C-alpha cells in the first residue's frame, strides 16, 4: 500500500500562512508534515512517497528522517522536483517511476488519524484532483473553498490552512484519541481528560511520566482508604478516580504524539496491576480498622486473587501478541472470543469484558463509596478477582497454548 504526499511550491501557499510556518507548525506537539507522514506509516503504509519542491528550505527535508516517529515496516522516500506543479501533467513525467499503479493520496496539510486513513480509497494518477486540498492558494482561502475539501467523503480530517484550522485539527485529534474498543463509560472519562491531554501535548511531559503520576495518586488513594471512616473512604474513592483519569490520559497522549511503544504498553499494564493492589490493600486496612480482623482475612484472599489475576493476564498478553506489538492484545482477544461465540463461556465473557476494565472500576468505587456500601464492593471484588484469574487460565489453555508468531498482518486497535 503506497501513500503519496505532494508538497506544493511555497509561492503558491496562502500568503497569510507562508513558507516553513505551515509545514513546521506544531499540531499537538508534532510538526504538520511530520504528523502527516507518521500517520501514514502508523496506518500500515508499505511505501510513503513525499514529492518535494526544489525551492523548499533544506532543513525542512530533514524532518522525514526522524526515525522515532516514522518507525514501522514501511519506508519514507523523498523525491525533489524542480518547478513542480501538481496541476500540470508535464510535471509528472519525471516522477512516474516512483508511483504504484494505484495509491492512496494523502494531502500534505491534512490532519487525521490512522483509523480514518485506512478508509481512503485507492486512486490512480488521472483520478486525483491535486488542486485540493494539497494545493492552497490565496484566492481559495479567501473564498473559503478549501475548508471542506477532503480526499474522500467517507473519511474525516482537518485541512490545516491557518492557525485557526490548526487549533481545530488539535481538537479533532484529542476527540479521536480513544480506542475503537472503548465503551460508554470510557468515553465519559475521556471527555474529562481532553483539555488536559491537549495541554500536555504542548509540553515535554511524556506518556510514561503521566503513568507514574497516576501511580503516585493511587498511593495517596490507598493511604486515604486506610483511614477507616466514611470521609476518608470518599477521599480515597475520588483520588482513585483521578488516578484512573491519568490512566486514560497516558494512552491518549501517546496516540496523538506517536509516543506509544511496547515498553509504554507494559508499563501501563504494570501500573494498572499495582493500582489494583494499592486500592484493595488500602480498603482492607480501612475496613479492618472499622470492623475488625475478619476483614483482614477477606483482604488477604482478595489481594491473592488480584495478584494472580495480574500475573496470569500478563502471561496471556505475552502469549497473545508479539514482543513489538503488545498493544494488540485486547483486539486479538476480543476477535477470538467473537469467533468462539458457540462456546457459552466465551460468549458470556465477551459481553461482560467491559465491566471489569479500570475505566468502569473507578466509577464502581466512587458509587459504592458514596452510598456507604464499600464492604459490598469489597466482597464482590474478592469473588471477581478469583473469577478473573480462573477464566484467564481457561482462555490461556483454549486460545494461547503457544506464543503468537507471524502476526504482522493484524492491525492494532
Residue, then its C-alpha position, 0 to 999 in steps of 0.5 A: x500500500x503506497x501513500x503519496x504526499x505532494x508538497x506544493x511550491x511555497x509561492x503558491x501557499x496562502x500568503x497569510x500562512x507562508x513558507x516553513x510556518x505551515x509545514x513546521x507548525x506544531x499540531x499537538x506537539x508534532x510538526x504538520x508534515x511530520x504528523x502527516x507522514x507518521x500517520x501514514x506509516x502508523x496506518x500500515x503504509x508499505x511505501x510513503x512517497x513525499x514529492x518535494x519542491x526544489x525551492x523548499x528550505x533544506x532543513x525542512x527535508x530533514x524532518x522525514x528522517x526522524x526515525x522515532x516517529x516514522x518507525x514501522x515496516x514501511x519506508x519514507x522516500x523523498x523525491x525533489x522536483x524542480x518547478x513542480x506543479x501538481x496541476x500540470x501533467x508535464x510535471x509528472x513525467x519525471x516522477x512516474x517511476x516512483x508511483x504504484x499503479x494505484x495509491x492512496x493520496x494523502x494531502x500534505x496539510x491534512x490532519x487525521x488519524x490512522x483509523x480514518x486513513x485506512x478508509x481512503x480509497x485507492x486512486x490512480x494518477x488521472x483520478x486525483x484532483x491535486x488542486x485540493x486540498x494539497x494545493x492552497x492558494x490565496x484566492x481559495x482561502x479567501x473564498x473559503x473553498x478549501x475548508x471542506x475539501x477532503x480526499x474522500x467523503x467517507x473519511x474525516x480530517x482537518x485541512x490545516x490552512x491557518x492557525x485557526x484550522x490548526x487549533x481545530x485539527x488539535x481538537x479533532x485529534x484529542x476527540x479521536x484519541x480513544x480506542x475503537x474498543x472503548x465503551x460508554x463509560x470510557x468515553x465519559x472519562x475521556x471527555x474529562x481528560x481532553x483539555x488536559x491531554x491537549x495541554x500536555x501535548x504542548x509540553x515535554x511531559x511524556x506518556x510514561x511520566x503521566x503513568x507514574x503520576x497516576x501511580x503516585x495518586x493511587x498511593x495517596x488513594x490507598x493511604x486515604x482508604x486506610x483511614x477507616x471512616x466514611x470521609x476518608x473512604x470518599x477521599x480515597x474513592x475520588x483520588x482513585x478516580x483521578x488516578x484512573x483519569x491519568x490512566x486514560x490520559x497516558x494512552x491518549x497522549x501517546x496516540x496523538x504524539x506517536x509516543x506509544x511503544x511496547x515498553x509504554x504498553x507494559x508499563x501501563x499494564x504494570x501500573x494498572x496491576x499495582x493500582x489494583x493492589x494499592x486500592x484493595x490493600x488500602x480498603x482492607x486496612x480501612x475496613x479492618x480498622x472499622x470492623x475488625x480482623x475478619x476483614x483482614x482475612x477477606x483482604x488477604x484472599x482478595x489481594x491473592x486473587x488480584x495478584x494472580x489475576x495480574x500475573x496470569x493476564x500478563x502471561x496471556x498478553x505475552x502469549x497473545x501478541x508479539x514482543x513489538x506489538x503488545x498493544x494488540x492484545x485486547x483486539x486479538x482477544x476480543x476477535x477470538x472470543x467473537x469467533x468462539x461465540x458457540x462456546x457459552x463461556x466465551x460468549x458470556x465473557x465477551x459481553x461482560x469484558x467491559x465491566x471489569x476494565x479500570x475505566x468502569x472500576x473507578x466509577x464502581x468505587x466512587x458509587x459504592x463509596x458514596x452510598x456507604x456500601x464499600x464492604x459490598x464492593x469489597x466482597x464482590x471484588x474478592x469473588x471477581x478477582x478469583x473469577x478473573x484469574x480462573x477464566x484467564x487460565x481457561x482462555x490461556x489453555x483454549x486460545x494461547x497454548x503457544x506464543x503468537x508468531x507471524x502476526x504482522x498482518x493484524x492491525x492494532x486497535 
